[in-house]
Amino acid sequence: MPEDGIAGANSKLPPVLYIIALASFAAALSTRALDPVLPHLAEDLQVSIATAAGLSAALAFTFAIIQPVLGAAADLFGKARLMVVCLMLLGLSNILGAMTSSYTLLLATRVLGGIGAGGVFPVTLSLTSDLVGPDKRQIAISRVLAGAMTGNLLGATASGIIGDFLGWRGVLAVMGLLAIVASVAVAIGFKGAALAKPAGKVDLGVLRDGYRTIFANPNTLIVFSAVFIEGCCVLGLFPYVASFLFELGVTSLSIAGLVLACFAFGGLFYTATISTLLPRIGVNWMMISGGCLMAAQLVVIAFGPSWQVQGVSFLLMGWGFYLLHGSLQVFSSELSQDARATAMSLHSFFFFMGQTVGPIAYGMGISNLGKLPTLLVAAAIILALGPICARFLRQTAPAD
């Protein structure tokens, strides 16, 4: 991953990336679909906002803990096959969630949804890394990320609009149907793709060697710690955004969805600018700039400005987030060559463990310290993260 430029950044990328992006888009639609409708869901099921936010934490936690298993399964049995099965599971879990009237059962369906989502996104990144060399990998990953970010964008926006008309059950039903349709489309798309076939025989020794290679890499501790902090301090805030807006008198779920969707708009801006920024400022300054941008927006949101200002802040926060996170994804893809799906799944494990801890930590902080001090602490942590990553992460070839 060169710091000074990208050789052949504009050369043609594999067409199968469009299918991979479709898979990430379909999974991302459902991931944060409940965030804009949490206040109404909490009222309907007669639970507190903090308890309702546990639905997001449950999906994130399941997504995280299933990663070591799914990453190994992808390396052993085939990445494309695993993605299709998990998309179908995600769709069915959403539909079942729409039919329940119990918080406990809804929580169980979000756990199933976490398993389904967990088998899609990390594997898309691993498959992309298999298909594209290091010199163009960050560009290629940004294209796949565009699919996920568009899914987040439409998921958050559409869930707010659907929620205003059909309620939170309608949100889950629609997202479930879309995931099932997408699983069929992705299965058809992969049929004609020239993908490497998994080995016919399962060798657990290969899996053991893959883990050994990954954790022997000096970048591993820094990368996985950094994505955990990102998930906790940035994405952990999302379940509380609608309630922050309610405090300002903004009760429209569509507006809450729009504000959250601005984060994905920022990610799309990253996708559009990465091929220009990377050769001009290099990976280190991208990580530093990303941390500074995110920290500044957390400070702005802490003071509770109007929803329009918060929308702009989330857009800038999304851009800053992907400047840092996109770089960390590339470092993760280079931890191992033979066990790349396992490495990317571990990356997602720590990232989503951060998203599991984040809502709980924010809830405790807001309840005991207040909104302003809690968000300022998060901003200080994120501000330090970029320079630390730039200082300690180094390009190293995988040992295998």
C-alpha positions in Angstrom: 0.0 0.0 0.0 2.1 2.9 -1.2 2.0 6.2 0.7 3.0 8.4 -2.2 0.8 7.2 -5.0 -1.2 4.5 -6.6 0.1 2.7 -9.5 -2.6 2.3 -12.1 -5.3 3.7 -9.8 -7.6 4.3 -12.7 -7.1 1.0 -14.5 -10.1 -1.3 -14.8 -11.2 -3.1 -11.7 -12.8 -6.6 -11.9 -16.5 -6.5 -13.0 -17.5 -8.9 -10.2 -16.9 -6.0 -7.8 -20.4 -4.8 -8.7 -21.9 -8.1 -7.4 -19.8 -7.9 -4.3 -21.0 -4.3 -3.8 -24.6 -5.4 -4.2 -24.1 -7.9 -1.4 -22.7 -5.3 0.9 -25.5 -2.9 0.0 -28.2 -5.5 0.8 -26.6 -6.3 4.2 -26.1 -2.7 5.1 -29.8 -1.8 4.5 -30.8 -3.7 7.7 -27.9 -3.0 10.0 -29.0 0.3 11.4 -32.6 0.3 10.1 -34.1 0.5 13.6 -32.0 3.4 14.9 -34.4 6.2 13.5 -37.5 4.4 14.9 -36.2 3.5 18.4 -38.3 6.1 20.3 -41.5 4.7 18.8 -40.4 1.1 19.2 -39.6 1.8 22.9 -43.0 3.3 23.4 -44.8 0.4 21.7 -43.0 -2.3 23.6 -43.0 -0.3 26.8 -39.3 -0.2 27.4 -36.8 2.7 27.9 -34.7 4.2 25.1 -31.6 2.7 26.7 -33.2 -0.7 26.7 -34.4 -0.3 23.1 -30.8 0.7 22.1 -29.9 -2.8 23.3 -31.4 -4.1 20.0 -28.5 -2.3 18.1 -26.0 -3.6 20.6 -27.4 -7.2 20.3 -27.0 -7.2 16.5 -23.5 -5.7 16.8 -22.5 -8.2 19.5 -23.7 -11.2 17.5 -22.1 -9.8 14.4 -18.8 -9.6 16.4 -18.7 -12.9 18.2 -19.6 -14.9 15.1 -16.8 -13.4 13.0 -14.0 -15.9 13.9 -16.3 -18.8 12.9 -17.6 -17.2 9.7 -14.2 -16.0 8.6 -12.8 -19.5 8.9 -15.9 -20.9 7.2 -15.4 -18.5 4.3 -11.8 -19.5 3.9 -12.6 -23.2 4.1 -16.0 -23.5 2.2 -16.2 -20.5 -0.1 -16.8 -16.8 0.4 -19.6 -16.3 -2.3 -21.6 -19.3 -1.0 -21.5 -18.0 2.6 -22.6 -14.5 1.6 -25.7 -15.8 -0.2 -26.8 -18.0 2.7 -26.2 -15.2 5.3 -28.2 -12.7 3.2 -31.2 -15.1 3.2 -30.9 -15.5 7.0 -30.8 -11.7 7.5 -34.0 -11.3 5.5 -35.9 -14.0 7.3 -34.8 -12.6 10.7 -36.1 -9.2 9.8 -39.5 -10.6 8.8 -39.8 -12.6 12.0 -38.9 -9.5 14.0 -41.7 -7.6 12.3 -44.2 -10.2 13.4 -43.3 -10.3 17.1 -44.9 -8.2 19.9 -42.3 -9.1 22.6 -39.1 -7.3 23.2 -37.4 -10.5 24.1 -38.4 -12.2 20.9 -37.4 -9.1 18.9 -34.0 -9.2 20.6 -33.7 -12.8 19.5 -34.4 -11.9 15.9 -31.8 -9.2 16.0 -29.3 -11.8 17.2 -30.1 -13.9 14.1 -29.8 -10.8 12.0 -26.3 -10.2 13.4 -25.3 -13.7 12.3 -26.7 -13.0 8.8 -25.1 -9.6 8.5 -21.8 -10.9 10.0 -21.4 -13.3 7.1 -21.6 -10.7 4.4 -19.7 -7.5 4.9 -16.3 -8.8 6.1 -16.3 -11.5 3.5 -17.0 -8.9 0.7 -13.8 -7.1 1.8 -11.8 -10.3 1.9 -13.1 -11.3 -1.6 -12.2 -7.9 -2.9 -8.7 -8.1 -1.5 -8.3 -11.5 -3.2 -9.2 -10.1 -6.6 -7.2 -6.8 -6.4 -3.5 -6.3 -5.7 -2.2 -4.0 -2.9 -1.5 -1.1 -5.3 -5.3 -0.7 -6.2 -6.8 -2.3 -3.1 -7.9 0.8 -1.2 -9.6 2.1 -4.4 -11.3 -1.3 -4.9 -12.4 -1.5 -1.3 -13.8 2.0 -1.5 -16.0 0.9 -4.4 -17.4 -2.0 -2.3 -17.7 0.4 0.6 -19.9 2.6 -1.6 -22.4 -0.3 -1.8 -22.4 -0.6 2.0 -22.6 3.2 2.5 -25.5 3.5 0.0 -27.2 0.8 1.9 -26.7 2.6 5.2 -27.9 5.8 3.5 -31.1 4.4 2.1 -31.6 2.1 5.1 -31.6 5.0 7.6 -33.6 7.4 5.3 -36.1 4.8 4.2 -36.6 3.5 7.7 -37.5 6.9 8.9 -40.0 7.5 6.1 -41.5 3.9 6.4 -41.6 4.3 10.1 -43.7 7.5 9.8 -46.3 5.6 7.7 -46.0 1.9 8.7 -44.2 1.9 12.1 -41.1 0.0 13.1 -42.7 -3.3 12.0 -43.1 -2.0 8.5 -39.4 -1.1 8.5 -38.3 -4.6 9.4 -40.8 -6.3 6.9 -39.6 -4.2 4.0 -35.9 -4.6 4.8 -36.4 -8.3 5.2 -38.0 -8.7 1.8 -35.3 -6.6 0.2 -32.5 -8.8 1.7 -34.2 -12.0 0.4 -34.5 -10.5 -3.1 -30.9 -9.4 -3.0 -29.7 -12.9 -1.9 -31.3 -14.3 -5.1 -29.8 -11.6 -7.3 -26.3 -12.1 -5.7 -26.5 -15.9 -6.2 -27.3 -15.4 -9.9 -24.6 -12.8 -10.3 -21.9 -15.0 -8.7 -22.7 -17.9 -11.0 -20.8 -16.4 -13.9 -18.0 -14.9 -11.9 -14.5 -16.3 -12.1 -13.8 -16.8 -8.4 -11.2 -19.0 -6.7 -12.8 -22.2 -5.5 -12.3 -23.3 -1.9 -10.3 -26.4 -1.2 -12.4 -29.5 -1.3 -11.0 -30.8 2.0 -11.2 -29.0 5.3 -7.7 -28.7 6.9 -7.9 -27.2 10.4 -4.1 -27.0 10.4 -4.4 -24.3 7.8 -6.8 -22.4 10.0 -4.4 -22.6 13.0 -1.5 -21.4 10.9 -3.7 -18.5 9.6 -4.4 -17.3 13.1 -0.7 -17.6 14.1 0.3 -15.5 11.1 -2.3 -12.8 11.8 -1.4 -12.4 15.5 2.4 -12.5 14.7 2.0 -9.4 12.6 3.1 -6.2 14.5 0.2 -4.2 13.0 -2.5 -6.5 14.4 -2.8 -5.0 17.9 -2.9 -1.5 16.6 -5.4 -2.1 13.8 -7.9 -4.2 15.9 -7.6 -1.8 18.9 -8.3 1.2 16.6 -11.4 -0.3 15.0 -12.8 -1.2 18.4 -12.4 2.4 19.5 -14.0 3.7 16.3 -17.0 1.4 16.8 -17.4 2.4 20.4 -16.9 6.2 20.2 -18.5 6.9 16.8 -21.0 4.2 15.8 -22.0 3.7 19.5 -23.6 7.1 19.5 -26.1 6.4 16.7 -28.9 4.8 18.8 -29.1 8.0 20.8 -29.4 10.5 17.9 -33.2 10.2 17.5 -33.6 10.9 21.3 -31.2 13.9 21.1 -33.5 15.3 18.4 -36.6 14.5 20.4 -35.1 16.7 23.2 -34.9 19.6 20.6 -38.6 19.0 19.8 -37.9 17.3 16.5 -40.1 14.2 16.7 -40.2 13.3 13.0 -38.6 9.9 12.3 -37.9 10.9 8.8 -35.7 13.7 10.0 -33.9 11.4 12.4 -33.3 9.0 9.5 -32.0 11.9 7.3 -29.6 13.1 9.9 -28.2 9.6 10.4 -28.1 9.1 6.6 -25.8 12.1 6.3 -23.0 10.0 7.8 -23.3 7.7 4.8 -23.3 10.7 2.5 -19.9 11.5 4.0 -18.8 8.0 3.2 -19.8 8.4 -0.4 -17.8 11.6 -0.5 -14.8 9.6 0.7 -15.4 7.1 -2.1 -15.5 9.9 -4.7 -12.3 11.6 -3.3 -10.1 8.7 -2.3 -8.3 8.3 -5.6 -7.3 11.9 -5.5 -6.5 12.2 -1.8 -4.4 9.0 -1.4 -1.6 10.0 -3.8 -1.6 13.6 -2.6 -1.5 13.3 1.2 -0.8 9.6 1.8 -2.3 7.2 4.2 -0.8 8.7 7.4 -2.3 12.1 6.9 -5.6 10.6 5.8 -5.8 8.8 9.2 -4.8 12.0 11.1 -7.3 14.1 9.2 -10.0 11.5 9.7 -9.5 11.5 13.5 -9.6 15.3 13.6 -12.7 15.6 11.6 -14.6 13.1 13.7 -13.5 14.7 17.0 -14.6 18.1 15.8 -18.1 16.9 14.9 -18.6 15.1 18.2 -17.9 18.4 19.9 -20.5 20.1 17.7 -23.1 17.5 18.4 -22.4 17.6 22.1 -23.8 21.2 22.3 -27.1 20.1 20.7 -27.4 22.4 17.7 -30.4 22.3 15.2 -31.0 19.2 13.3 -29.8 20.9 10.1 -26.4 21.6 11.7 -26.3 18.1 13.1 -26.9 16.7 9.6 -23.8 18.6 8.3 -21.8 17.4 11.2 -22.7 13.8 10.5 -21.8 14.2 6.9 -18.3 15.5 7.9 -18.1 12.8 10.5 -18.8 10.2 7.9 -16.1 11.5 5.6 -13.6 11.6 8.5 -14.6 8.1 9.7 -13.9 6.5 6.3 -10.6 8.4 5.9 -9.4 6.6 9.0 -11.4 3.3 8.8 -10.8 2.8 5.1 -7.0 2.9 5.7 -7.4 0.5 8.6 -9.3 -1.9 6.4 -6.4 -2.1 4.0 -3.9 -2.7 6.8 -6.2 -5.6 8.0 -6.3 -7.1 4.5 -2.5 -7.3 4.5 -2.2 -9.2 7.9 -2.4 -12.5 6.0 -2.7 -13.6 2.4 -3.8 -17.2 2.9 -6.2 -16.4 5.8 -7.5 -13.1 4.5 -11.2 -13.8 5.2 -10.2 -14.7 8.8 -8.2 -11.5 9.2 -11.1 -9.3 7.8 -13.5 -11.2 10.0 -11.4 -10.5 13.1 -11.3 -6.9 12.0 -15.1 -6.8 12.0 -15.1 -8.7 15.3 -13.3 -5.9 17.1 -15.2 -3.2 15.2 -18.6 -4.6 16.1 -17.5 -5.3 19.7 -16.9 -1.6 19.9 -20.4 -1.0 18.6 -21.7 -3.4 21.3 -19.8 -1.6 24.1 -20.5 1.9 22.6 -24.2 2.2 23.3 -23.8 0.8 26.8 -20.9 3.2 27.5 -22.8 6.2 26.1 -25.9 5.2 28.1 -23.9 5.0 31.3 -22.1 8.2 30.6 -25.1 10.2 29.6 -27.1 9.0 32.7 -24.2 9.7 35.2 -22.2 12.5 33.7 -24.6 14.1 31.1 -24.5 14.4 27.4 -21.9 17.1 27.0 -19.1 15.6 29.1 -19.7 12.1 27.6 -19.4 13.3 24.0 -16.4 15.5 24.8 -14.5 12.5 26.3 -15.4 10.5 23.1 -14.1 13.4 21.0 -10.7 13.5 22.9 -10.2 9.7 22.4 -11.0 9.9 18.7 -8.7 13.0 18.3 -5.8 10.9 19.6 -6.5 7.9 17.6 -5.5 9.2 14.1 -2.0 10.3 15.1 -1.4 7.1 17.1 -2.3 4.9 14.0 -0.2 7.1 11.8 2.8 6.7 14.2 2.7 3.0 14.8 1.2 1.3 11.7 3.8 0.3 9.1 3.4 -1.4 5.7 4.5 -5.0 6.1 4.1 -7.9 3.6 2.1 -10.9 5.0 4.3 -13.6 6.4 2.5 -16.2 4.3 
